[in-house]
Amino acid sequence: MPKAEIGIIGGSGLYAMPGLTRTSEVKLKTPFGAPSDAYVLGTLEGRKVAFLARHARGHRILPSELNFRANIYGFKQLGVERIVSVSAVGSLKEEHKPLDFVIPDQFFDRTRHRVDTFFGNGIVAHIAFADPVCSELSGVVHAACKKAGVAGKRGGTYLCMEGPQFSTKAESNVYRSWGMDVIGMTNLQEAKLAREAEICYVTVAMVTDYDCWHPHHDSVTVDQIVAVLMKNAENACNVVRESVAAMPQGRGCKCGSALAHAILTDPKKIPAATRQKLKLILDKYMKAKKA
């Protein structure tokens, strides 16, 4: 019996999920090590959800230090089929203002030090990733923004940079010339691993500020940024609640069969240790091939 059906990842400023009832915490061990924090399980709008603070409560983990594989695999262990990932971002376009939410449908990779696949060690799989965000889930979140009274913009590209330093002006202006919409440090790896784990995934990108390209960037105070972070977190809680309330019971997308034609390795050649490690993801396909 799944312990949760919907996963929520809280980013900068969102370290808990108000409104959860009948809560409990569970610390999971995964074949890939420890997730960022304990998962908080509970009921939200009548649905079983699991909340994870991406950077841990107290914001203790750098983007480059995140164990993305453990975080996503932990959700899989809990039975989660959909993940709504909330993330603070900088805006690369004047039209995306602080307090706006962007629901990107594309990612662009500028990271260098990240492990972002479950595969290797004797098994090769190549998932399709042309459309990295679940369109069904994106539609639910976009509608939820309207219901919550938040400016939610569907579509656009999230540029994922390495960090932890922010961009130089030269970098920021290059990203703008490429047509990127928002910039963050975390969500691409989550999206890749969620697809490999056959979990639907969507990003709720909360705009905190304009990146350093903006002429007024230097006049923004820390107090102003903190105020925006707090308001964004409040808005995010409302959007997540409305999303969970409107979530369809079944999945009509293809995310749940992403691995159906992705595994290239002969099942007989997969090392036993690797097969055991990925049992949760591989089993339905290995059993089908045996039959």
C-alpha positions in Angstrom: 0.0 0.0 0.0 1.6 3.4 -1.0 2.3 5.7 1.8 1.8 8.7 -0.5 0.6 9.4 -4.0 1.8 13.0 -4.5 5.2 14.3 -3.6 6.0 18.0 -2.8 9.6 19.3 -2.9 10.0 22.6 -1.0 12.7 24.9 -2.2 14.3 28.1 -0.7 11.8 29.6 1.7 9.5 26.6 1.8 10.7 24.2 4.5 7.3 22.9 5.7 3.8 22.4 4.2 1.0 24.1 6.1 -2.3 22.4 6.0 -1.0 18.8 6.3 -3.1 16.7 8.7 -2.3 13.4 10.4 1.4 13.9 9.8 4.3 11.6 10.5 7.9 11.7 9.6 9.9 8.9 8.0 13.6 8.8 7.4 14.4 6.6 4.5 17.5 4.7 3.4 17.9 4.3 -0.3 20.4 2.4 -2.5 21.8 5.9 -3.3 22.3 7.1 0.3 20.3 9.4 2.4 17.7 12.0 1.1 18.0 15.6 2.1 15.8 15.3 5.2 13.0 13.2 6.6 9.8 13.0 4.5 6.8 14.5 6.2 3.8 12.3 5.3 0.2 13.5 5.8 -3.1 14.3 4.2 -3.8 17.4 2.2 -7.2 18.0 0.6 -8.0 14.4 1.1 -4.9 13.1 -0.7 -1.9 11.3 0.7 1.2 13.5 0.2 4.9 13.4 1.1 6.8 16.6 1.6 10.6 17.0 1.4 12.6 20.1 2.2 15.1 20.0 -0.7 17.9 21.8 1.1 16.9 20.3 4.5 15.2 22.2 7.2 17.5 25.0 8.2 18.8 25.2 4.6 22.0 23.3 5.1 22.7 21.7 1.7 24.2 23.4 -1.3 22.7 22.8 -4.7 25.8 20.9 -5.9 25.7 18.8 -2.7 22.1 17.6 -3.1 21.7 13.8 -3.4 19.1 14.1 -6.2 19.0 10.3 -6.7 18.2 9.6 -3.1 15.5 12.3 -3.0 13.7 11.0 -6.0 14.2 7.3 -5.2 12.8 8.0 -1.7 9.6 9.3 -3.3 9.4 6.2 -5.4 9.8 4.0 -2.3 6.8 5.9 -0.8 4.6 5.1 -3.8 4.6 8.6 -5.2 3.4 9.0 -8.8 3.5 12.8 -9.2 6.0 15.4 -7.9 5.3 19.1 -7.6 8.6 20.8 -7.1 8.7 24.4 -5.8 11.8 26.4 -6.5 13.1 30.0 -6.1 14.4 31.4 -9.3 15.8 34.6 -10.8 14.0 36.2 -13.8 15.8 36.6 -17.1 13.0 38.5 -18.7 11.3 41.8 -17.7 7.9 40.2 -18.1 8.6 37.7 -15.3 8.3 39.9 -12.2 9.1 39.1 -8.6 6.1 37.2 -7.1 5.2 35.7 -10.5 5.2 32.0 -10.8 6.6 30.4 -14.0 5.7 26.8 -14.9 8.5 26.0 -17.4 8.1 23.3 -20.0 11.8 23.2 -20.9 15.2 23.0 -19.2 18.7 24.0 -20.3 21.7 22.5 -18.6 24.6 24.6 -17.4 25.7 22.3 -14.5 29.0 20.5 -14.4 29.3 18.4 -11.2 26.0 16.5 -11.0 25.1 12.8 -11.0 21.7 12.8 -12.8 20.9 9.2 -13.7 20.0 6.0 -11.9 21.7 3.9 -14.6 25.2 2.7 -15.2 27.1 0.0 -13.4 26.1 -2.6 -16.0 22.8 -1.3 -17.3 22.2 1.3 -20.1 19.0 3.2 -20.5 18.2 6.2 -22.6 14.9 7.9 -21.7 13.1 10.3 -24.1 13.4 13.8 -22.6 12.4 16.2 -25.4 9.4 17.3 -23.2 10.9 17.1 -19.7 7.8 18.3 -17.8 4.5 16.3 -17.5 2.0 18.4 -19.5 -1.0 17.0 -17.5 0.6 18.0 -14.2 1.6 21.4 -15.7 -2.0 22.1 -16.6 -3.2 21.2 -13.1 -0.7 23.6 -11.5 -1.4 26.4 -14.0 -5.2 26.2 -13.2 -4.3 26.1 -9.5 -2.4 29.4 -9.8 -5.5 31.1 -11.2 -7.6 29.7 -8.4 -5.1 30.8 -5.8 -4.9 34.3 -7.3 -1.2 34.0 -8.2 0.2 35.2 -11.5 1.2 31.8 -13.1 2.8 31.7 -16.5 2.8 28.3 -18.3 5.7 27.6 -20.6 9.3 28.8 -20.9 12.8 27.6 -20.2 14.5 27.1 -16.8 18.2 27.4 -17.1 19.9 25.2 -14.5 23.3 26.6 -13.4 25.9 25.0 -11.2 26.2 27.6 -8.4 26.5 28.2 -5.6 27.6 31.6 -6.9 25.1 33.6 -8.9 25.8 34.6 -12.5 28.1 37.2 -13.7 26.5 40.0 -15.8 28.2 38.5 -18.9 26.6 35.1 -18.3 23.3 36.6 -17.4 23.2 38.6 -20.7 24.2 35.5 -22.7 21.4 33.5 -21.2 19.0 36.3 -22.0 20.2 36.4 -25.6 19.5 32.6 -25.8 15.8 33.3 -24.8 16.0 31.7 -21.4 13.1 32.6 -19.0 14.3 31.9 -15.4 17.5 30.7 -13.8 17.9 28.3 -10.9 20.3 25.7 -9.5 18.3 22.5 -8.8 15.4 21.4 -10.9 16.9 19.8 -14.0 18.4 16.8 -12.2 15.1 16.2 -10.4 13.2 16.2 -13.7 15.6 13.8 -15.3 15.5 11.3 -12.4 11.8 11.6 -12.0 11.4 10.6 -15.6 13.7 7.7 -15.2 11.7 6.6 -12.1 8.4 7.1 -14.2 7.1 9.8 -11.9 5.3 12.8 -13.3 7.2 16.0 -12.5 6.5 19.7 -12.7 8.4 22.8 -11.5 6.7 25.8 -9.8 9.4 28.4 -10.3 8.8 31.3 -7.9 10.5 34.5 -9.1 12.3 36.2 -6.3 14.2 38.8 -8.2 15.6 39.9 -11.6 19.0 38.3 -12.2 22.0 40.6 -12.3 21.4 41.8 -15.9 18.7 44.1 -14.6 19.7 47.8 -14.3 18.0 48.0 -10.8 19.5 44.8 -9.5 22.1 46.6 -7.3 19.4 48.7 -5.6 17.5 45.6 -4.3 18.0 45.1 -0.5 18.3 41.9 1.4 15.1 42.9 3.3 13.2 43.2 0.0 14.4 39.8 -1.2 13.4 38.1 2.1 10.0 39.8 2.0 9.5 38.4 -1.6 10.7 34.9 -0.4 8.2 34.9 2.4 5.3 36.0 0.2 6.3 33.5 -2.5 6.3 30.7 0.1 2.8 31.7 1.2 1.6 31.7 -2.4 3.3 28.4 -3.1 1.4 26.7 -0.3 -1.9 28.0 -1.7 -1.0 26.8 -5.2 0.2 23.4 -4.0 -3.0 23.0 -2.0 -5.2 23.9 -5.0 -3.1 21.6 -7.2 -3.5 18.6 -4.9 -7.3 19.3 -4.6 -7.7 19.2 -8.4 -5.3 16.3 -9.1 -6.9 13.6 -11.3 -7.0 10.2 -9.7 -5.5 8.4 -12.6 -2.6 9.4 -14.9 -3.4 10.0 -18.5 0.2 10.9 -19.5 3.1 8.7 -20.7 5.3 9.4 -17.7 4.4 6.1 -16.1 5.9 4.1 -19.0 9.0 6.2 -19.7 11.3 3.2 -19.5 9.2 0.9 -21.7 11.6 1.2 -24.7 14.6 2.9 -22.9 16.5 -0.1 -21.5 19.1 -1.3 -24.0 20.9 -3.9 -21.9 20.2 -7.6 -22.2 18.5 -8.5 -18.9 20.7 -11.6 -18.6 23.8 -9.3 -18.7 22.7 -6.9 -15.9 24.8 -7.5 -12.8 22.8 -8.9 -9.9 23.9 -6.1 -7.6 22.7 -3.4 -10.1 19.5 -5.2 -10.7 18.8 -5.4 -6.9 19.7 -1.7 -6.5 17.2 -0.7 -9.2 14.6 -3.3 -8.3 11.9 -0.7 -7.7 12.3 0.8 -11.1 13.2 -2.3 -13.2 11.1 -5.1 -11.9 8.0 -4.6 -14.1 10.1 -4.6 -17.2 12.4 -7.5 -16.2 9.4 -9.7 -15.4 7.8 -8.8 -18.7 10.9 -9.8 -20.6 11.1 -13.1 -18.7 7.5 -13.9 -19.7 
